Amino acid sequence: MSPRTTGILLLVYAALSALFRGLSLSVPVFKVSFLGGAWLGWILLAVFVLTGGWLLWRGQTQWHWSPLTLKQFRRFREIKRGHASFLILLALVGVGALDTLIVGKRALVVRYEGKFYFPFVTDVKPATTFGLKDESETDYRELQRQFRESKSANWVLMPIVPYDPKLDTPETIEEVVVREGVAYRASETKPFDGRAYTLFRDKPQQKRQEWVFRHGLKQGEMLGWDVNNEQVEKATFDKGKRTAYNDFTEGKAAALESQASETMLTVVYPPSPPSWNHRHFLGTTSMGGDVLAILYGGWQQAIIASVLFLTFVFTVGVAAGGLLGYFGGVVDIIGSRLIEIWSVLPFLFIVMIVSSVVSPNLFSLVTIICVFSWMGTTIYIRTAAMKEKARDYVASARLLGAGTGRIIFKHILPNSIAILVTLAPFEVSAIITSLAALDYLSFGLSPEEPSWGRLLHEGTEDFNYPWIVSSAFVAMTTVLVLVTFVGEAIREAFDPKKFTTYR
């Protein structure tokens, strides 16, 4: 692909993303830049426009790779582990860009009364649009259930994971059945432990009685209410037998038995284990969030954070390192001392202070991390620039009358920034682990945001729910291992000793 073609693609992508944003259409792929927030999205689109415009204006009809660069590319492809890891990461980035086509609480397609709706790309649709009485946004999972039960021609197509990464999972209600005097959940074969209740037939939102079950037998308190939600009775059970009973209505509570529903229900409190019936493929967290949806949202944030982090750190590192390395002398001494002072500032304390004052979003959190992470790149570029300015071609450029700006940006930096290629994968690992560590310590994003670090924290707090910690651990380990493999392959492929002959 030529530079001009790349520039055209960037401009087209930015234009379509801005158009869809202006029309309030959340089209997957084209809304990826806005996943971190509106301001961040417009900043990224501005960067795309500037980059695309520059490539279109100054770009050539084709890339002119040097023979050495082509050798390095071939060497990278020969390192199977790194090349395969790179392709897997590209595929994962592509899956993350699909967004609500894969994970989301809004339906992909709704067919209602002969009309088709596409809620995942349009504005919020109230439930009244589909014949329901609620004026709030449609619960498409509930709508799908009602359409199936009514066996009508209407239908709903949901994403593969029909839950939002930002914790929209409702409580799960299941029926409790009694077989041979022992209570069981309808979906399980082991005796039931927990609370179960009955409802009034004429007022199904009101509880009639509630019991506590241990090993399938009634144990502890039973509470009873009337249709006005007033407590009318209380009992105590021991291994299924009633040992005490109080009727606060002087015998009238027994008359309410005929008004109660025959079905006994229970709320399946999160966290719940993986379930294919409810499409919680990796289970839920203690807040009721779907683990797979949170992992997906966390991966999207990792992609955006990596792009922001690399852009900021490399831009500042190249600019500062190039100036220090080229000018040297007093500029280098003062700049190096400032870097040393800045590098010893307590990063974690500053993040704690910021988190206590405001709830940081992804953009602000990455910005804080970037402010304390540019020094390493600067030092590398400084060293490379110092070495390059002593080369003969720089002296020749000076003799030919080239200015300082031309020498720095046309000669020294293009020959120094190759080191960024080998640094990039390890910088990506650094930002992913930094975000996870801050969220693990509760100094990162707000609790409703999807986070790998918060999943790790919750999973390690209670190992009774192994699906939480294992899912987060496997996701983070997989991504970091893939990135590390890519980094090792790039470092080996771009190693100058591979293509240099010393005489």
C-alpha positions in Angstrom: 0.0 0.0 0.0 1.4 3.4 -1.0 1.7 6.4 1.3 -0.9 8.3 -0.7 -3.3 5.3 -0.4 -2.7 5.2 3.3 -3.4 8.9 3.6 -6.7 8.6 1.6 -7.8 5.7 3.8 -7.1 7.7 7.0 -9.0 10.7 5.7 -12.0 8.6 4.6 -12.1 6.8 8.0 -11.9 10.2 9.8 -14.7 11.6 7.7 -17.0 8.7 8.1 -16.4 8.5 11.8 -17.2 12.2 12.2 -20.3 11.8 10.0 -21.7 8.9 12.0 -20.9 10.6 15.2 -22.7 13.7 14.1 -25.7 11.6 13.1 -25.6 9.8 16.5 -25.0 6.5 14.7 -22.8 4.1 16.7 -21.4 2.1 13.7 -18.8 -0.5 14.8 -15.2 0.0 13.6 -16.0 3.7 12.9 -16.7 4.5 16.5 -13.6 2.8 17.9 -11.9 6.2 18.3 -14.8 7.4 20.6 -14.7 4.4 22.9 -12.5 6.4 25.3 -14.8 9.4 25.3 -15.9 12.2 23.1 -12.9 14.5 23.6 -10.5 11.6 23.0 -12.4 10.6 19.9 -12.2 14.0 18.3 -8.5 14.3 19.2 -7.8 11.0 17.5 -9.7 11.9 14.4 -7.8 15.2 14.2 -4.5 13.2 14.3 -5.9 10.9 11.5 -6.7 14.0 9.4 -3.3 15.6 9.9 -1.5 12.4 9.2 -3.6 11.5 6.2 -3.3 15.0 4.8 0.5 15.0 5.2 0.8 11.6 3.5 -1.5 12.7 0.7 0.5 15.9 0.2 4.0 14.7 0.6 3.6 11.0 0.1 5.1 9.1 -2.7 3.4 6.7 -5.1 5.0 3.8 -3.3 7.1 3.0 -0.3 10.8 2.9 -1.1 12.1 0.4 1.4 15.8 0.1 1.7 17.4 -3.4 1.1 18.3 -3.5 4.8 14.7 -2.9 5.8 13.4 -5.6 3.5 15.9 -8.0 5.0 14.6 -7.1 8.4 11.0 -7.7 7.4 12.0 -11.1 5.9 13.8 -12.0 9.1 10.8 -11.1 11.2 8.6 -13.4 9.1 11.1 -16.2 9.6 10.7 -16.0 13.3 7.5 -18.0 13.4 6.6 -17.4 17.1 6.8 -13.7 16.8 5.1 -13.5 13.4 2.2 -15.8 14.5 1.8 -13.7 17.7 1.7 -10.5 15.6 -1.1 -12.0 13.4 -3.1 -13.1 16.5 -2.8 -9.7 18.0 -4.0 -8.1 14.8 -7.0 -10.4 14.8 -7.8 -9.5 18.4 -7.6 -5.8 17.6 -10.0 -6.5 14.7 -12.4 -8.3 17.0 -12.2 -5.4 19.5 -13.1 -3.0 16.7 -16.3 -4.8 16.0 -17.6 -3.6 19.4 -21.4 -4.0 19.7 -21.5 -6.6 16.9 -19.9 -9.0 19.4 -20.7 -7.7 22.9 -23.6 -5.3 23.9 -27.0 -5.1 25.5 -28.7 -3.6 22.4 -30.1 -5.8 19.7 -28.5 -6.1 16.3 -31.8 -6.5 14.5 -35.5 -6.3 15.7 -38.3 -7.3 13.5 -41.6 -5.9 14.8 -44.9 -5.7 13.0 -43.2 -6.2 9.6 -40.6 -3.5 10.2 -36.9 -3.9 10.9 -34.9 -1.9 13.5 -31.2 -1.7 14.1 -30.8 -0.5 17.7 -27.1 -1.1 18.0 -26.3 1.8 15.6 -29.2 4.2 16.2 -30.5 6.3 19.0 -32.1 4.9 22.2 -35.4 3.2 21.4 -38.1 3.4 24.1 -39.9 0.2 25.0 -43.2 1.7 23.6 -41.7 1.4 20.1 -42.2 -2.4 20.4 -45.6 -2.4 22.1 -44.4 -2.3 25.7 -45.7 0.2 28.3 -42.3 1.3 29.7 -41.1 4.7 28.5 -37.4 3.9 29.3 -34.9 2.3 26.9 -35.9 -1.1 25.7 -34.6 -4.2 27.5 -33.9 -6.2 24.4 -33.1 -9.4 26.3 -36.6 -9.2 27.9 -38.1 -8.3 24.6 -36.5 -11.3 23.0 -37.9 -13.5 25.8 -41.4 -12.1 25.3 -41.4 -12.6 21.6 -40.3 -16.2 22.0 -43.0 -16.9 24.6 -45.7 -15.3 22.4 -44.5 -17.3 19.4 -45.3 -14.4 17.1 -43.6 -13.5 13.8 -41.6 -10.8 15.7 -38.0 -11.6 16.6 -34.8 -10.1 18.2 -31.2 -10.9 17.2 -28.8 -10.2 20.0 -25.0 -10.0 19.9 -23.0 -13.2 20.8 -22.6 -11.8 24.4 -25.9 -9.9 25.1 -24.5 -7.9 28.0 -22.8 -4.5 28.2 -19.3 -4.2 29.6 -20.5 -1.6 32.0 -22.4 -3.9 34.4 -26.0 -4.0 33.2 -26.7 -7.6 34.2 -30.0 -8.0 36.0 -30.6 -10.5 38.8 -31.4 -14.0 37.7 -34.6 -15.5 39.0 -35.1 -19.3 39.0 -37.8 -21.7 40.2 -37.2 -23.8 43.3 -38.9 -27.2 43.2 -39.4 -29.7 46.1 -38.8 -33.4 45.4 -39.3 -35.9 48.2 -39.2 -33.1 50.8 -35.9 -31.6 49.6 -35.7 -28.3 47.7 -33.7 -28.0 44.4 -33.1 -25.2 42.0 -34.7 -26.1 38.7 -31.3 -25.9 36.9 -29.4 -28.0 39.4 -29.4 -31.5 40.9 -27.8 -30.7 44.3 -30.0 -29.6 47.2 -30.7 -25.9 47.3 -28.9 -23.4 49.6 -30.2 -19.9 49.9 -33.5 -17.9 50.1 -36.7 -18.8 48.3 -40.1 -17.0 48.3 -43.6 -17.0 46.9 -45.6 -14.1 45.5 -49.3 -13.0 45.6 -51.1 -14.2 42.5 -53.1 -10.9 42.2 -50.0 -8.8 42.9 -47.0 -10.6 41.5 -44.5 -7.9 42.5 -45.3 -8.5 46.2 -43.8 -11.3 48.3 -46.0 -13.6 50.3 -43.6 -15.7 52.3 -39.8 -16.2 52.3 -37.7 -19.1 53.7 -34.1 -19.9 54.2 -32.9 -23.3 52.9 -29.8 -25.2 53.9 -29.0 -28.5 52.1 -32.5 -28.4 50.7 -34.3 -28.1 54.0 -35.9 -25.1 55.7 -33.6 -23.6 58.3 -33.9 -20.4 60.3 -36.5 -17.7 59.9 -39.5 -17.6 57.7 -41.2 -14.2 57.1 -44.7 -13.6 55.8 -46.3 -10.4 54.4 -49.8 -9.3 53.3 -50.7 -7.7 50.0 -49.9 -4.3 51.4 -46.3 -5.4 52.3 -47.0 -5.5 56.0 -45.3 -8.3 57.9 -48.0 -10.6 59.3 -46.2 -13.7 60.5 -42.8 -15.1 61.5 -41.6 -18.7 62.0 -38.4 -20.6 62.9 -37.4 -23.8 61.2 -34.8 -26.4 62.2 -33.8 -29.0 59.5 -37.2 -28.7 57.8 -39.3 -28.7 60.9 -41.1 -25.7 62.3 -40.1 -25.0 65.9 -41.8 -21.6 66.5 -44.5 -19.5 64.9 -45.9 -16.0 65.5 -49.1 -14.7 63.9 -49.2 -10.9 64.2 -52.8 -10.8 62.9 -54.3 -13.1 65.5 -55.0 -16.0 63.2 -55.7 -14.1 60.0 -52.4 -14.8 58.3 -53.4 -18.4 57.5 -56.1 -17.1 55.3 -53.5 -15.5 53.0 -52.2 -18.9 52.0 -54.8 -19.3 49.3 -53.7 -16.0 47.7 -50.1 -17.1 47.3 -48.7 -18.4 44.0 -47.9 -22.1 43.8 -44.4 -21.5 42.4 -41.5 -20.9 44.7 -38.7 -18.7 43.3 -35.2 -17.7 44.2 -32.8 -14.9 43.2 -29.5 -16.3 42.0 -27.2 -13.8 43.5 -24.0 -13.0 41.7 -21.3 -14.1 41.3 -22.7 -17.0 39.3 -20.7 -19.7 37.5 -20.4 -20.0 33.7 -23.8 -20.7 32.2 -24.8 -21.3 28.6 -28.5 -21.0 29.4 -28.1 -17.4 30.5 -25.2 -16.8 28.0 -22.8 -16.0 30.8 -20.1 -17.9 29.1 -17.4 -17.1 31.7 -19.8 -16.4 34.6 -20.6 -13.2 36.5 -18.8 -11.0 39.0 -20.0 -10.0 42.5 -21.7 -7.0 41.0 -23.6 -9.1 38.4 -21.4 -8.1 35.5 -20.7 -10.6 32.7 -17.0 -11.6 32.9 -16.6 -12.0 29.2 -18.2 -8.6 28.5 -15.9 -7.0 31.0 -12.8 -8.7 29.5 -13.9 -7.5 26.1 -14.4 -3.9 27.3 -11.0 -4.0 29.1 -9.4 -5.1 25.8 -10.9 -2.2 24.0 -9.5 0.1 26.6 -6.1 -1.5 26.4 -6.1 -0.9 22.6 -7.0 2.8 22.9 -4.6 3.3 25.8 -1.7 1.7 23.9 -2.3 4.0 20.9 -2.4 7.1 23.1 0.6 6.0 25.2 2.8 5.2 22.2 1.9 8.5 20.4 2.6 10.7 23.4 5.7 8.9 24.7 7.3 8.5 21.3 6.5 12.1 20.3 7.9 13.6 23.4 10.8 11.1 23.6 11.9 11.8 20.0 11.7 15.6 20.3 13.4 15.8 23.7 16.0 13.1 23.0 16.9 14.5 19.6 17.4 18.0 21.0 19.6 16.8 23.9 21.6 14.4 21.7 22.2 16.9 18.9 23.0 20.1 20.9 24.8 18.4 23.8 26.8 20.6 26.1 24.8 22.8 28.5 21.5 21.8 26.9 22.3 18.1 27.5 23.5 18.6 31.1 20.4 20.7 32.1 18.0 18.4 30.3 19.6 15.2 31.8 19.4 16.6 35.3 15.7 17.5 34.8 15.0 14.0 33.6 16.7 12.5 36.6 14.7 14.7 39.0 11.4 14.0 37.2 12.1 10.3 37.1 12.3 10.0 41.0 8.9 11.8 41.6 6.4 9.5 43.4 4.2 8.4 40.6 1.8 6.4 42.7 1.2 9.2 45.2 0.3 11.6 42.5 -2.2 9.2 41.0 -3.7 8.7 44.5 -4.1 12.4 44.9 -5.7 12.8 41.5 -8.0 9.9 42.1 -9.1 11.3 45.5 -10.0 14.7 43.9 -11.6 13.5 40.6 -12.7 10.2 39.1 -10.2 9.8 36.2 -11.4 8.7 32.8 -9.3 6.7 30.4 -7.8 9.8 28.7 -6.8 11.5 31.9 -5.4 8.3 33.5 -3.3 7.5 30.4 -2.1 11.1 30.3 -0.9 10.9 33.9 1.0 7.6 33.1 2.5 9.2 30.0 3.8 12.2 32.0 5.9 9.8 34.1 6.9 7.4 31.3 8.6 9.4 28.5 12.1 9.6 30.1 13.2 6.1 29.0 12.5 6.8 25.3 14.2 10.1 25.6 17.4 8.6 26.9 17.4 6.0 24.1 16.9 8.6 21.4 19.4 11.0 23.0 22.1 8.3 22.9 21.3 7.4 19.3 21.3 11.1 18.2 24.7 11.7 19.9 26.1 8.8 17.9 24.5 9.8 14.6 25.7 13.5 14.8 29.3 12.3 14.7 28.8 10.5 11.4 30.3 11.8 8.2 27.0 12.4 6.5 26.1 15.0 9.1 29.4 16.8 8.6 28.7 16.8 4.9 25.3 18.2 5.4 26.8 21.1 7.4 29.4 21.8 4.8 26.6 21.9 2.1 24.9 24.6 4.2 22.0 22.6 5.7 20.3 24.3 8.6 20.0 22.8 12.1 16.3 21.9 11.6 17.0 20.1 8.4 19.9 18.2 9.9 17.9 17.1 12.9 14.6 16.2 11.2 15.9 15.1 7.8 19.1 13.2 8.7 19.6 12.5 12.4 16.1 11.6 13.6 15.2 9.3 10.6 18.3 7.3 11.3 17.7 7.3 15.1 14.1 6.4 15.5 14.5 2.8 14.2 15.0 1.9 17.9 11.3 2.8 18.5 10.2 -0.2 16.5 11.9 -2.5 19.1 10.6 -0.4 22.0 7.0 -0.3 20.9 5.9 -3.8 22.0 7.4 -3.4 25.4 5.8 0.0 25.9 2.5 -1.7 25.1 3.1 -4.2 27.8 4.0 -1.4 30.2 0.8 0.5 29.7 -1.4 -2.6 30.0 0.2 -3.7 33.2 0.1 -0.1 34.6 -3.6 0.3 34.0 -4.3 -3.1 35.5 -2.1 -2.4 38.5 -3.9 1.0 39.2 -7.3 -0.6 38.9 -6.2 -3.5 41.1 -5.3 -0.9 43.8 -8.5 1.0 43.2 -6.7 4.1 41.9 -7.7 3.7 38.3 -10.9 4.0 36.4 -14.3 4.4 38.0 -15.9 1.2 39.3 -18.5 0.9 36.5 -15.8 0.9 33.8 -14.6 -2.5 32.5 -11.2 -3.3 33.9 -8.9 -6.3 33.9 -7.2 -5.1 37.1 -10.5 -4.9 39.0 -11.4 -8.4 37.9 -8.1 -9.6 39.3 -8.7 -7.8 42.5 -12.1 -9.3 42.9 -11.0 -12.8 42.0 -8.1 -12.8 44.5 -10.4 -11.5 47.3 -12.4 -14.7 47.2 -11.1 -17.8 45.6 -14.6 -19.5 45.9 -15.3 -18.0 42.5 -12.4 -19.3 40.5 -13.9 -18.3 37.1 -13.3 -14.6 37.9 -9.6 -14.6 38.7 -8.8 -17.3 36.1 -10.5 -15.4 33.3 -8.7 -12.2 34.1 -5.4 -14.0 34.6 -5.6 -15.9 31.3 -6.7 -12.8 29.3 -3.8 -10.7 30.7 -1.2 -13.4 30.4 -2.2 -14.3 26.8 -2.0 -10.7 25.6 1.2 -9.9 27.4 2.9 -13.1 26.2 1.8 -12.4 22.6 3.2 -8.8 22.9 6.4 -10.1 24.4 6.9 -12.6 21.6 6.4 -9.9 19.0 8.9 -7.6 20.8 11.5 -10.4 21.0 11.0 -11.1 17.3 11.3 -7.5 16.3 14.4 -7.0 18.4 16.1 -10.0 16.8 15.0 -9.0 13.3 16.2 -5.4 13.7 19.4 -6.3 15.5 22.1 -4.5 13.4 24.7 -7.3 14.2 22.6 -9.6 12.0 23.4 -7.6 8.9 26.7 -6.0 9.8 30.2 -7.2 8.8 33.1 -5.9 10.9 36.4 -5.6 9.2 
